[in-house]
Amino acid sequence: MMEKLEQYNEKSSVYLAYLGGYQTIWANHVFNPSSKLQTFNKGKKNIELAVKNAPDNFEIRYIRFSVQKNAPAFLGYNNHLKEDKDFLVKNKKNINSDFVQKNIETLLK
């Protein structure tokens, strides 16, 4: 599945963020420690590229915040937590879905 996602031609910023999120989660299931770190770093790179290309996209910032909040501290991928949390708090009023609002509130706790 990972290969199919990586070969998909759609490279929008939102797609890259979701691909990156998937890669960081998939790293938990990789057995070889070197491959595990490589997979996580690939995901991190895709998320950061997505944020760079669309810094005001709520969905992308939500993905990065979620990954950084749940990533093990020793990986050092937590340098945008405050920035993303502030962005999400400031912009959550623009979300119309009660379900998404509830998920955001849960994640921000």
C-alpha positions as CSV (number, residue, x, y, z in Angstrom):
1,M,0.0,0.0,0.0
2,M,2.8,2.4,0.8
3,E,4.3,2.0,-2.6
4,K,1.0,2.8,-4.3
5,L,0.5,5.9,-2.2
6,E,4.1,7.1,-2.9
7,Q,3.6,6.5,-6.7
8,Y,0.2,8.3,-6.9
9,N,0.6,11.3,-9.1
10,E,-1.5,13.7,-7.0
11,K,1.0,15.8,-5.1
12,S,-1.3,18.5,-3.6
13,S,-0.2,19.9,-0.3
14,V,-3.1,18.2,1.5
15,Y,-2.2,14.8,-0.2
16,L,1.4,15.3,1.0
17,A,0.3,16.0,4.5
18,Y,-1.9,12.9,4.6
19,L,0.9,10.8,3.0
20,G,3.4,12.1,5.6
21,G,1.0,11.4,8.4
22,Y,0.5,7.8,7.1
23,Q,4.3,7.3,6.8
24,T,4.9,8.5,10.3
25,I,2.3,6.1,11.7
26,W,3.5,3.3,9.4
27,A,7.0,3.6,10.9
28,N,5.6,2.0,14.1
29,H,5.0,-1.2,12.1
30,V,8.4,-1.4,10.4
31,F,10.7,-4.0,12.1
32,N,14.2,-2.8,11.1
33,P,15.2,0.2,13.3
34,S,17.0,1.9,10.5
35,S,14.1,1.5,8.1
36,K,11.7,2.6,10.9
37,L,13.6,5.9,11.2
38,Q,13.9,6.3,7.5
39,T,10.1,5.9,7.1
40,F,9.4,8.3,9.9
41,N,11.7,10.9,8.4
42,K,10.1,10.5,4.9
43,G,6.8,11.3,6.5
44,K,8.1,14.2,8.4
45,K,9.6,15.6,5.2
46,N,6.3,15.3,3.4
47,I,4.4,17.0,6.2
48,E,6.9,19.9,6.3
49,L,6.7,20.3,2.6
50,A,2.9,20.4,2.8
51,V,3.1,23.1,5.5
52,K,5.6,25.1,3.5
53,N,3.4,25.0,0.4
54,A,0.2,25.8,2.3
55,P,1.0,27.3,5.7
56,D,-2.6,28.6,6.3
57,N,-4.3,25.3,5.6
58,F,-6.1,24.2,8.7
59,E,-6.2,20.5,7.8
60,I,-2.4,20.3,7.1
61,R,-1.6,22.1,10.4
62,Y,-4.0,19.7,12.2
63,I,-2.1,16.7,10.8
64,R,1.3,18.1,11.7
65,F,0.1,19.0,15.3
66,S,-1.3,15.5,15.7
67,V,1.9,13.8,14.5
68,Q,4.1,16.0,16.6
69,K,2.0,15.6,19.7
70,N,2.1,11.8,19.4
71,A,5.7,11.3,18.2
72,P,8.2,10.0,20.7
73,A,10.2,12.8,22.2
74,F,13.6,11.2,21.3
75,L,12.8,11.8,17.6
76,G,12.9,15.5,18.2
77,Y,9.8,16.2,16.0
78,N,8.0,18.6,18.3
79,N,9.3,22.0,17.3
80,H,6.0,23.4,16.0
81,L,3.6,22.3,18.7
82,K,3.0,25.7,20.1
83,E,2.8,27.4,16.7
84,D,0.3,24.8,15.4
85,K,-1.8,24.8,18.6
86,D,-2.1,28.6,18.5
87,F,-3.0,28.4,14.8
88,L,-5.7,25.7,15.4
89,V,-7.2,27.6,18.4
90,K,-7.3,30.8,16.5
91,N,-8.9,29.2,13.4
92,K,-11.1,26.4,14.8
93,K,-14.1,28.8,14.7
94,N,-14.1,28.5,10.9
95,I,-14.8,24.8,11.1
96,N,-18.5,24.0,10.4
97,S,-18.5,20.3,11.4
98,D,-19.4,19.5,15.0
99,F,-17.5,16.2,14.6
100,V,-14.3,17.9,13.5
101,Q,-14.7,20.6,16.3
102,K,-15.0,17.8,18.9
103,N,-11.9,16.0,17.5
104,I,-9.9,19.3,17.6
105,E,-10.9,19.9,21.2
106,T,-9.8,16.4,22.2
107,L,-6.5,16.8,20.4
108,L,-5.8,20.2,21.9
109,K,-6.2,18.9,25.5
